[in-house]
Amino acid sequence: MTDLKSFDKKLTDGESGSLKKSKKKQKKEDAWRSEGPRDPFAMLDSLPEKKQQEIQKALHLFSVGQSLPKTLQDAKQHTYHFWDTQPVPKLGDSIMTQGPVAEAEISVRNEPYSLPQGFSWDTPDLSSPPVLRELCNLLNENYIEDDDNTIRFDFSLEYLQWALQPPNWLPQWHLGVRVEGNKKLVGFIAAVPAEVCIYETKKRLVQVKFLCVHKKLRLKRMTPVLIRELTRRVNQQGLYQAMYTAGTVLPTPLSSCSLWHRPLNPRKLIEVNFPGLRQNMSLQRALKFNRLPKVTKVQGLRCMIKEDAPGILSLLQENRSKFHLSPLLSLQEVEHWFLPRESGNDTYVVEQDGGTLTGVVSFYSISFKVLNHPVHTSLRAAYLFYVASTATELAELMEDTLVLAKSKGFDILCALDVMDNTSFLEKLKFTISDKRVHYYLYNWMCPLMSPDKVGLVLPN
Ligand SMILES: CC(C)(COP(=O)(O)OP(=O)(O)OC[C@H]1O[C@@H](n2cnc3c(N)ncnc32)[C@H](O)[C@@H]1OP(=O)(O)O)[C@@H](O)C(=O)NCCC(=O)NCCS
């Protein structure tokens, strides 16, 4: 791996002299730091994969002081060198007003932010299969793992295309960092266009996703440079707000939600020691406890087809008034996000006699690699994306969704406690995990909201 030699020298180029001075200290803090004499991770390179995993696990266990806060309480003791310079509300502020944190700049800088010598910006061309595979590998090898290091994301190429290429996506918002010498992709962040309703304000913004830095380049402050450059590219298109989620606490969560799990294949989950399962339950008991009906019950439930998009859009619009944060989708976007696709997502609708749609439920799928297991190598998880119903009880529709997901070979269904989901989570034997998903808005302040007022899920 190439050593990092210098930092983003031109970070403040194009800004006024006084601003330059006042940002000197911050520039230092944001530095994508130069390396010492030897990258310690290089020494691990020659070790077998299994050994590396053991060491990573040990590092994880002993790295409490380095990781970002997971709770609001801890976050209040943490110094955010980068985020404190960004237009986001400060932790602990009580916000009663609504609007941008900082006014839009009159001119957006034209030159990209500088990278240390030996690295360059790249916009990976996702229409090229080898490039898409390369991005997939970066994410699968470096994206979040569970704390136990037993499972790892295994995004498919189709999933990445679905998540990164919705209508009106822009290539320059797929932002990569490559090592100049060997062209290796070592960093990535992306934005896709979206429109949402925040309280009563309709806002065009971007959704930021797939922030990832290669494991060997962690803690060198590449993230602030990625975020600044993406922000510049988004600003260039006249957009100044973003939304994103993270498992860690940053300044400042708009809402903090919990992830719930519903086992569909308890035997396999127990065998792979899936984190967050109900403890103290024997296999027999777990099988009985999680048993599901063999067939679905809701009349008129069927797979979505393209012609259902207008009906789904109406259901979404009807549902919107219940939430403080909700999606504003075009017909084209409904088709993109909801139409079932192989190894991407599944959507079912409830059609009444006469053809009116009274319900929709959609989930997207993510596979995981199971590491170091003698029998199992993969795990399939379904993530609840959207559910709305005007006639059938949500719990009934969701029970059928569990039946369908199981019949399609999913091992687990995951859902956040957003929207009206608490009305069925416990009833349908979901268990709360210790994973939190915090929702954030960039450059927008408004009163914080409880999870049941969040009307959207942001796929990775
Ligand atoms: C998240 C990740 C990119 C952070 O990289 P890192 O090397 O630990 O951090 P860096 O040294 O580059 O940058 C540190 C800064 O980034 C911020 N940061 C870290 N994770 C962040 C996140 N998920 N979103 C936004 N900012 C984040 C930190 O708060 C810190 O800024 P601060 O000084 O204001 O606290 C890296 O850990 C990674 O790739 N993880 C796996 C993928 C992942 O979890 N992505 C995030 C999904 S939400």
The ligand as an SDF file (V2000), in Angstrom:
LIG
                    3D

 48 50  0  0  0  0  0  0  0  0999 V2000
  -16.6960    5.1010    8.3720 C   0  0  0  0  0  0  0  0  0  0  0  0
  -15.2480    5.1820    7.9240 C   0  0  0  0  0  0  0  0  0  0  0  0
  -15.1930    5.6670    6.4970 C   0  0  0  0  0  0  0  0  0  0  0  0
  -14.5110    6.1580    8.8350 C   0  0  0  0  0  0  0  0  0  0  0  0
  -13.1590    6.1330    8.5130 O   0  0  0  0  0  0  0  0  0  0  0  0
  -12.0180    6.3750    9.5870 P   0  0  0  0  0  0  0  0  0  0  0  0
  -10.7470    6.0550    8.9350 O   0  0  0  0  0  0  0  0  0  0  0  0
  -12.3820    5.6810   10.8370 O   0  0  0  0  0  0  0  0  0  0  0  0
  -12.1250    7.9310    9.9220 O   0  0  0  0  0  0  0  0  0  0  0  0
  -11.2330    9.1170    9.3360 P   0  0  0  0  0  0  0  0  0  0  0  0
   -9.9550    9.2140   10.0750 O   0  0  0  0  0  0  0  0  0  0  0  0
  -11.1290    8.9830    7.8560 O   0  0  0  0  0  0  0  0  0  0  0  0
  -12.1470   10.3800    9.6490 O   0  0  0  0  0  0  0  0  0  0  0  0
  -12.5660   10.6440   10.9390 C   0  0  0  0  0  0  0  0  0  0  0  0
  -13.7270   11.5940   10.8730 C   0  0  0  0  0  0  0  0  0  0  0  0
  -14.7840   10.9970   10.1260 O   0  0  0  0  0  0  0  0  0  0  0  0
  -15.9720   11.0260   10.8800 C   0  0  0  0  0  0  0  0  0  0  0  0
  -16.7750    9.8290   10.5930 N   0  0  0  0  0  0  0  0  0  0  0  0
  -16.5010    8.5610   10.9210 C   0  0  0  0  0  0  0  0  0  0  0  0
  -17.4960    7.7450   10.5230 N   0  0  0  0  0  0  0  0  0  0  0  0
  -18.4070    8.5410    9.9100 C   0  0  0  0  0  0  0  0  0  0  0  0
  -19.6520    8.2800    9.2920 C   0  0  0  0  0  0  0  0  0  0  0  0
  -20.1690    7.0340    9.2180 N   0  0  0  0  0  0  0  0  0  0  0  0
  -20.3190    9.3090    8.7770 N   0  0  0  0  0  0  0  0  0  0  0  0
  -19.8180   10.5520    8.8420 C   0  0  0  0  0  0  0  0  0  0  0  0
  -18.6470   10.8660    9.4210 N   0  0  0  0  0  0  0  0  0  0  0  0
  -17.9420    9.8550    9.9570 C   0  0  0  0  0  0  0  0  0  0  0  0
  -15.5110   11.0200   12.2990 C   0  0  0  0  0  0  0  0  0  0  0  0
  -16.4930   11.5430   13.1570 O   0  0  0  0  0  0  0  0  0  0  0  0
  -14.2800   11.8820   12.2340 C   0  0  0  0  0  0  0  0  0  0  0  0
  -14.6180   13.2460   12.2710 O   0  0  0  0  0  0  0  0  0  0  0  0
  -14.5900   14.0800   13.6900 P   0  0  0  0  0  0  0  0  0  0  0  0
  -13.1840   14.4530   13.9340 O   0  0  0  0  0  0  0  0  0  0  0  0
  -15.4840   15.2370   13.4600 O   0  0  0  0  0  0  0  0  0  0  0  0
  -15.1080   13.1390   14.7450 O   0  0  0  0  0  0  0  0  0  0  0  0
  -14.5420    3.7950    8.0360 C   0  0  0  0  0  0  0  0  0  0  0  0
  -14.5390    3.4050    9.3690 O   0  0  0  0  0  0  0  0  0  0  0  0
  -15.2030    2.7180    7.2020 C   0  0  0  0  0  0  0  0  0  0  0  0
  -15.0020    2.6390    6.0060 O   0  0  0  0  0  0  0  0  0  0  0  0
  -16.0120    1.8640    7.8730 N   0  0  0  0  0  0  0  0  0  0  0  0
  -16.7110    0.7970    7.2000 C   0  0  0  0  0  0  0  0  0  0  0  0
  -17.8750    1.3230    6.4000 C   0  0  0  0  0  0  0  0  0  0  0  0
  -18.8320    2.1310    7.2420 C   0  0  0  0  0  0  0  0  0  0  0  0
  -19.0940    1.8090    8.3800 O   0  0  0  0  0  0  0  0  0  0  0  0
  -19.3630    3.2060    6.6340 N   0  0  0  0  0  0  0  0  0  0  0  0
  -20.2920    4.0950    7.2820 C   0  0  0  0  0  0  0  0  0  0  0  0
  -21.6530    3.6340    7.0620 C   0  0  0  0  0  0  0  0  0  0  0  0
  -22.7330    4.7360    7.8880 S   0  0  0  0  0  0  0  0  0  0  0  0
  1  2  1  0
  2  3  1  0
  2  4  1  0
  2 36  1  0
  4  5  1  0
  5  6  1  0
  6  7  2  0
  6  8  1  0
  6  9  1  0
  9 10  1  0
 10 11  2  0
 10 12  1  0
 10 13  1  0
 13 14  1  0
 14 15  1  0
 15 16  1  0
 15 30  1  0
 16 17  1  0
 17 18  1  0
 17 28  1  0
 18 19  1  0
 18 27  1  0
 19 20  2  0
 20 21  1  0
 21 22  1  0
 21 27  2  0
 22 23  1  0
 22 24  2  0
 24 25  1  0
 25 26  2  0
 26 27  1  0
 28 29  1  0
 28 30  1  0
 30 31  1  0
 31 32  1  0
 32 33  2  0
 32 34  1  0
 32 35  1  0
 36 37  1  0
 36 38  1  0
 38 39  2  0
 38 40  1  0
 40 41  1  0
 41 42  1  0
 42 43  1  0
 43 44  2  0
 43 45  1  0
 45 46  1  0
 46 47  1  0
 47 48  1  0
M  END
$$$$
